[in-house]
């Protein structure tokens, strides 16, 4: 499902070779750290109360991941430029390309879709592995990391012409980002519905003007806003 018709996208710049190596390394590290944390958590689920607490924590982690996906999405849409040093090719360019060509991400490989997320998550997970957290915090962190790691896949499926039946079921039940919900972001000036993990948090961030308020604050502090429309 595609909500709007877009002009043909400009040819995409080649990604730096170093970025691919860095993201591949982060992907391996992130996977290993998540496996370690998940195994450690599994050993702590010693009864119904612990399991219930972990499930509640997982829900909280999923909600936080949805909000963080919106925070990153908003920031990369509204600040800096594609040729900004370091952050430009790694973060800004993929988001700007997505508005020029919303279906473009459906042609990206697994590493390009998940590498940035793995890069951001690896230091956080590494710190958590160094010392056990309280059960609630550890379960929430694992759910948060898994959700953010998968966010670009959820986002891709919201733009894909066809997806596997399981993904259709998840979208229909609003457990992951649904195409009709995400269509709101690709209308007008692309200023709403930034959250792209499940989209659950968009109701609150849009109603409260969370990102508009943050944008005014950052501009007042001199953070360079984008010149792109």
C-alpha positions in Angstrom: 0.0 0.0 0.0 1.5 3.3 -1.0 -0.4 6.5 0.1 1.0 9.0 -2.4 2.6 9.3 -5.8 6.2 10.5 -5.7 8.5 11.8 -8.4 11.4 9.4 -9.4 14.1 9.5 -6.9 17.5 10.9 -7.6 20.3 8.4 -7.9 21.5 7.5 -4.5 25.1 8.1 -3.4 27.2 5.1 -2.7 27.6 4.4 1.0 31.2 4.6 2.4 32.9 1.2 2.5 33.9 1.9 6.1 30.2 2.3 7.1 29.5 -1.2 5.8 32.4 -2.7 7.7 31.4 -0.8 10.9 27.7 -1.8 10.7 28.6 -5.5 10.0 30.8 -5.6 13.0 28.1 -3.9 15.1 25.5 -6.4 13.9 27.6 -9.4 15.0 28.4 -7.8 18.3 24.7 -6.8 18.9 23.5 -10.3 18.1 25.9 -11.9 20.5 25.1 -9.4 23.3 21.4 -9.9 22.9 21.8 -13.7 23.0 23.9 -13.4 26.2 21.3 -11.1 27.9 18.4 -13.3 26.8 20.0 -16.4 28.2 20.8 -14.7 31.4 17.3 -13.4 31.8 15.9 -16.9 31.0 17.7 -18.3 34.0 16.0 -15.8 36.2 12.5 -16.6 35.2 11.9 -19.0 38.1 8.2 -18.7 38.6 4.9 -17.1 37.4 5.5 -13.8 39.2 8.9 -13.4 37.6 7.4 -14.3 34.2 4.6 -11.8 34.6 7.0 -9.1 35.6 9.2 -9.8 32.6 6.2 -9.6 30.3 5.1 -6.3 31.7 8.7 -5.0 31.4 8.8 -6.2 27.7 5.6 -4.2 27.0 7.2 -1.1 28.5 10.4 -1.7 26.5 8.4 -2.0 23.3 6.6 1.3 24.0 9.9 3.1 24.7 11.4 1.7 21.5 8.5 3.1 19.5 9.0 6.5 21.1 12.8 6.4 20.4 12.1 5.4 16.8 10.1 8.5 16.5 12.7 10.7 18.2 15.4 9.5 15.8 13.2 9.7 12.8 12.1 13.3 13.7 15.7 14.4 14.4 17.1 13.0 11.1 14.2 14.5 9.1 14.5 17.9 10.6 18.2 18.5 11.5 21.6 18.5 9.7 22.2 17.7 6.0 23.0 14.6 4.0 26.6 15.9 3.5 27.1 16.7 7.2 30.3 15.1 8.5 30.0 11.5 9.8 26.3 11.7 10.7 25.3 12.6 7.1 26.0 9.4 5.2 25.3 7.1 8.2 22.0 8.6 9.4 20.7 11.6 7.6 20.9 10.5 4.0 18.8 7.3 4.5 16.0 9.3 6.1 16.0 12.0 3.4 16.2 9.3 0.6 13.1 7.7 2.2 11.0 10.9 1.5 12.3 11.1 -2.0 11.5 7.5 -2.6 9.4 5.8 0.1 9.7 2.4 -1.5 13.5 2.7 -1.7 14.0 1.0 1.6 12.2 -2.1 0.3 15.2 -2.6 -2.0 17.7 -2.4 0.8 19.5 -5.4 2.2 19.3 -6.7 5.8 22.6 -5.1 6.8 21.7 -1.7 5.5 18.3 -1.8 7.3 19.6 -3.1 10.7 23.3 -1.9 10.8 22.6 1.6 12.1 20.4 0.3 14.8 23.0 -2.3 15.8 25.6 0.4 15.9 23.6 2.5 18.4 22.5 -0.5 20.5 25.9 -2.2 20.9 27.4 0.1 23.6 24.1 0.0 25.6 24.0 -3.8 25.5 27.6 -4.1 26.3 27.2 -2.0 29.4 24.2 -4.1 30.5 26.2 -7.3 30.0 28.9 -6.1 32.4 26.7 -6.3 35.4 23.2 -7.9 36.0 20.3 -5.4 36.1 17.1 -5.8 38.1 14.8 -8.3 36.4 12.3 -5.7 35.2 15.1 -3.5 33.8 16.8 -6.3 32.1 13.6 -7.6 30.4 12.6 -4.1 29.4 16.1 -3.5 27.9 16.0 -6.7 25.9 12.5 -5.9 24.5 13.6 -2.4 23.7 16.7 -3.5 21.9 14.9 -6.2 19.9 12.2 -3.8 18.9 14.6 -1.1 17.8 16.8 -3.6 16.0 13.7 -4.7 14.0 12.2 -1.2 13.5 13.5 -0.6 10.0 12.2 -4.1 9.0 8.8 -3.1 10.3 9.1 0.2 8.5 10.1 -1.6 5.3 7.1 -3.9 5.5 4.8 -1.0 5.9 5.9 0.2 2.4 6.3 -3.2 0.7 3.8 -4.2 -2.0 3.5 -7.7 -0.5 4.7 -9.2 2.8 4.4 -12.7 4.3 1.1 -13.7 5.8 2.5 -13.5 9.4 3.5 -9.9 8.8 0.1 -9.1 7.4 -1.5 -10.5 10.6 0.9 -8.5 12.8 0.1 -5.3 10.9 -3.6 -6.0 10.9 -3.5 -6.4 14.7 -1.3 -3.3 15.1 1.5 -5.2 16.7 4.0 -3.7 14.2 3.7 -0.6 12.0 0.7 -0.8 9.7 0.7 0.7 6.2 -2.5 2.7 6.7 -1.2 4.2 9.9 2.2 5.1 8.5 0.6 6.7 5.5 -0.1 9.7 7.7 3.6 10.4 7.8 3.9 10.6 4.0 1.2 13.3 3.6 1.5 17.0 3.6 4.8 18.2 5.1 5.7 14.8 6.7 5.4 16.3 10.1 3.2 13.7 11.9 3.4 10.0 12.9 7.2 9.8 13.3 7.1 6.6 15.4 7.7 3.6 13.2 8.1 0.5 15.4 4.5 -0.1 16.2 3.1 3.5 15.8 1.4 3.2 19.2 3.1 6.3 20.5 2.1 8.6 17.6 -1.3 9.3 19.2 0.4 10.9 22.2 3.4 12.6 20.5 1.2 14.1 17.8 -1.6 15.2 20.2 0.9 16.8 22.7 3.1 18.3 19.9 6.2 16.6 21.5 8.4 16.8 18.5 7.3 20.3 17.5 8.2 21.5 21.0 11.6 19.8 20.9 12.3 21.3 17.4 11.7 24.8 18.7 14.0 24.2 21.6 16.8 22.8 19.5 16.6 25.6 17.0 16.7 28.1 19.8 19.9 26.4 21.0 21.4 26.8 17.5 21.3 23.2 16.4 21.5 23.3 12.6 18.1 22.6 11.1 17.8 21.1 7.7 17.4 23.2 4.5 15.5 20.3 2.9 11.7 20.6 2.6 
